[in-house]
Amino acid sequence: MSIPRPLSPAATAPTRIDIRVDRYPSTSRILHWIIAGLVLVTWPLGLVIEFIKPDAAPGFYLIHESFGFLVLWLMLLRVGNKLIAPAPPAEGSALERIAAASVHGLLYLFLIVMPISGFLATNAHGFPFVWFGLLPVWSPIDKAPEVASVLSAIHGWSAWILFALFALHIGAVLFHHTVKRDHTLYRIL
């Protein structure tokens, strides 16, 4: 009677590794990356406008405001998408889940507050908004210097709060990807 020999490690090792990652729905992933790209263009444009020569500034304003207005509508679409295409189950400790939900909620909030306040500030300063120079957009307020500075302040503070939230978000992604070495990043890719 022969004794069976154990298989060599090479013979029992899998030929490939199958890792299942619960990903966000494709609509959520697409909207996430489009909005992220637009914010990464729009935010710096808003910062440099005050350093642009006066004759070139209107073009920068037009692009900044038009992209910001696009972010607003895409965020509203994203909120609707979130209601019909729910996220995969949250992972991590209770504290991580609370922190993630809080940062995501605040990102959503400020990605809506910021373009609304910017749009209203533009009109309150007496500059009717024409989206990409093609489509005039109705505003609920006309020139209103008494509220223009308040709306501009809300817009400016929202930008810096959004920047801080963005930094927290990216920091958490890097922590999950490099320290915890989990699949958090792959859920949104």
Sequence and secondary structure as in RCSB ss.txt:
>XXXX:A:sequence
MSIPRPLSPAATAPTRIDIRVDRYPSTSRILHWIIAGLVLVTWPLGLVIEFIKPDAAPGFYLIHESFGFLVLWLM
LLRVGNKLIAPAPPAEGSALERIAAASVHGLLYLFLIVMPISGFLATNAHGFPFVWFGLLPVWSPIDKAPEVASV
LSAIHGWSAWILFALFALHIGAVLFHHTVKRDHTLYRIL
>XXXX:A:secstr
        HHHHS SS         HHHHHHHHHHHHHHHHHHHHHHHGGGS TTTHHHHHHHHHHHHHHHHHHH
HHHHHHHHHS      S HHHHHHHHHHHHHHHHHHHHHHHHHHHHHHHTT   EETTTEE   S    HHHHHH
HHHHHHHHHHHHHHHHHHHHHHHHIIIIII  STGGGT 
